[in-house]
């Protein structure tokens, strides 16, 4: 390989959700880009696997996410048309909790603020419409018809394939050992080669704190487990009759999705058992305690879905202290851009985050409002 071949306009570290999207948006603009992934493409070692990922337009986490979601939906639909395969599946979404609790009230506020079509349903009305749901009588729900799920592995593959078709180089099984800024350029070294670029985008998920020192104490990986359970009435848990849900009950805060690709309906608990983890720790596989935690929830609130366990898969959240994203420049090196961590709710945004990172790498600015995601907000708290 010649020195000329080793030089790129932009190097993207990580080819998962955010990195693959960034590489695609850069390449489609004619920018010479290299994507480096430490594992396979796609892989099951990080935060972007598990057959399905929720996307919802009503967003209780913060109302400023909704404009980004609108653009994300546009980009997902464009991507699936270009890839000629289904990526976005619309089921509707349910945000449910006790009245005056965060999930119900936050979702309702988001719908009202942004003029989103929605319905308010009692627990009884929810069950009449979607019979798999058996929530406590006092629970209230916001139903938003635009919610649904993405097929994450297929989304990553689509971004990578289209990036390559536009001229990007994407290399799997090539972990980055170090990067250094030298003048106006950034040098990146892997165990296979060294590369140079004008800009570096680090989208390394749970490994981002190991590559970006200012994030070492901010981006905290956490073990997460997903479970799939066989329904007694499969039709009730099909995408046509089972909207994705975000549910806060006395047991905790849970999410779930219909049967798709795995022969069971999928559930998870936000922050699961609150276990910090080193992403390089091999001992993060699922275990009977994980299964018991999820099965208890399913048995109580979705009893017709509490059949045999069809699957358990570990993944990771990488949490910031306020659980909002980080999309910004490195505080010392403006040539280096940071994408994520996303605190367990980022996959749905990856299409638009790819566009944002391409904007920042190409022009130094973006039309999207990213003020919520600046790294400096944490310095103000110390």
C-alpha positions, -999 to +999 in steps of 0.1 A: +000+000+000+014+034-010+015+064+012-010+081-011-035+052-006-032+055+031-044+091+032-080+099+035-102+130+040-119+115+070-113+083+090-143+069+110-135+047+140-163+022+145-187+009+118-217+002+140-248+023+141-233+058+141-200+051+123-216+032+093-241+061+089-213+087+091-192+068+065-222+066+042-231+103+044-195+113+038-190+090+009-222+100-009-208+136-009-177+124-027-155+126+004-127+100+006-135+081+038-120+051+056-141+032+082-124+010+107-142-016+128-126-037+155-151-066+151-172-081+122-198-060+103-223-064+118-214-079+151-229-088+185-202-074+208-216-038+212-249-020+213-264-024+178-276-060+176-307-079+187-329-081+155-350-050+164-346-015+178-374+008+187-381+040+169-407+064+183-416+099+173-432+109+207-401+114+227-403+119+265-365+122+270-365+158+257-387+176+233-357+188+212-352+152+200-383+153+179-370+175+150-340+151+148-364+121+147-384+136+119-352+138+098-342+103+110-375+089+096-369+106+063-334+092+061-344+056+071-370+056+044-345+069+018-320+043+029-344+013+026-354+025-008-318+027-019-309-006-003-341-023-017-348-040+015-372-033+045-355-016+074-382+005+090-414-013+103-443+008+116-463-007+144-473+024+165-458+030+199-472+029+234-458+051+262-475+041+294-472+047+331-493+061+360-507+095+354-483+123+365-454+099+359-425+106+336-433+083+307-469+092+302-466+129+309-433+133+290-447+115+259-479+136+260-460+168+263-438+159+233-469+151+212-486+184+222-455+205+217-448+192+182-483+186+170-479+148+168-510+127+161-517+107+192-544+091+213-547+088+251-559+053+261-568+038+295-555+004+303-588-011+294-589+006+261-554-004+253-562-041+259-594-039+239-573-026+209-541-047+215-551-078+235-516-088+245-514-059+269-525-065+305-515-034+324-527-023+358-561-005+356-547+028+368-520+030+340-525+055+312-510+053+277-501+076+248-505+058+215-486+074+187-491+057+153-457+066+137-437+044+162-422+011+152-389-006+149-357-008+128-338-039+119-304-028+132-281-054+116-297-048+082-295-010+087-257-012+094-252-035+064-272-011+042-251+019+053-218+000+048-228-014+014-240+020+001-209+037+015-187+013-003-207+018-035-200+055-032-162+048-028-157+044+009-132+019+022-146-001+052-123-025+070-135-050+096-114-068+123-090-039+124-091-023+159-075+012+163-045+011+187-039+048+189-045+081+172-024+113+172-028+148+159+001+160+139-002+195+126-035+198+107-038+160+102-047+130+124-026+098+123-044+065+131-025+033+138-040-002+138-023-036+141-023-038+103-013-003+091-011+034+097-034+060+081-037+098+079-067+120+074-078+157+078-106+147+101-112+118+125-147+107+137-147+085+168-179+065+169-166+036+190-196+030+213-187+014+246-150+017+237-151+055+232-138+063+267-107+043+259-100+063+227-111+098+239-096+105+273-120+133+283-148+108+280-132+081+302-151+093+333-182+104+314-191+075+290-198+046+313-206+012+297-234-008+314-244-044+309-278-049+293-298-081+285-326-086+260-350-115+262-374-132+238-404-152+250-427-174+230-463-162+229-493-185+236-512-164+210-486-155+184-510-133+164-514-109+193-477-103+193-473-098+155-461-064+142-497-058+129-512-061+164-485-053+189-471-017+190-437-012+205-439-001+241-421+020+267-436+012+301-429+024+335-445+003+363-437-004+399-413-031+388-392-005+368-389+009+333-392-016+305-395-017+267-407-043+243-413-052+206-433-076+186-422-110+172-398-104+144-368-125+131-366-143+164-395-167+174-405-147+205-415-112+215-387-091+228-384-073+262-357-054+281-354-034+312-337+000+310-304-003+329-313-039+336-294-047+369-273-015+369-240-033+363-211-012+351-188-032+328-156-030+309-165-036+272-135-059+269-147-081+297-156-115+282-179-124+311-210-105+302-231-133+287-267-137+299-275-159+329-305-173+348-308-142+369-313-121+338-339-145+325-358-144+358-359-106+359-374-104+325-397-133+328-412-119+360-422-087+341-436-106+311-457-129+333-472-100+352-480-076+323-480-098+291-491-132+305-500-145+270-464-139+260-448-158+289-440-190+271-406-207+268-376-185+265-365-182+229-334-161+234-313-141+258-286-117+245-263-094+263-254-060+249-243-026+264-256+008+271-229+035+272-244+062+295-236+098+300-245+114+334-276+130+320-283+103+294-282+126+265-258+121+235-224+136+229-221+150+193-192+174+194-156+182+187-127+170+209-120+198+235-083+199+225-083+188+189-108+204+166-099+178+138-114+151+160-152+146+162-171+125+188-203+106+179-222+091+208-223+076+235-261+074+233-272+060+267-293+032+254-316+052+232-295+062+202-300+036+174-331+052+160-312+085+155-281+070+138-293+079+103-295+116+112-264+114+134-245+102+104-256+133+085-247+155+114-212+141+117-207+144+079-217+180+082-193+187+110-164+169+092-171+186+059-181+221+068-176+225+106-213+231+112-247+215+108-282+228+103-294+205+130-297+218+166-271+199+186-268+222+215-282+196+239-253+173+230-222+195+236-195+180+257-189+213+276-221+208+296-204+183+318-175+207+326-201+232+339-212+206+365-177+201+380 
